[in-house]
């Protein structure tokens, strides 16, 4: 009794095809999620204005008090405590 190589080869081919299909499905789901996240962040960056309540990517909350140039914000994180951050650190606008 020898090793049945034909069964082993077809099993490997079947597993490779199944793994390829799973990989394609995971790639499609991840691409859709990335597109949604990019659209929502684009919306956040276009709707920012003075007085908007924001949440940074690190989870810190604050209020925009001004803009320093094109990509910097002045944010009040506590009464009379103003910091300068990159506009790209803003994760969410709060209403």
Buried (B, 14 or more C-beta within 10 A) or exposed (E): EEEEEEEEEEEEEEEEEEEEEEEEEEEEEEEEEEEEEEEEBEEBEEEBEEEBEBBBEEEBEBBBEEBEEEEEBBBBEEEEEEEEBEBEBBBEBEE
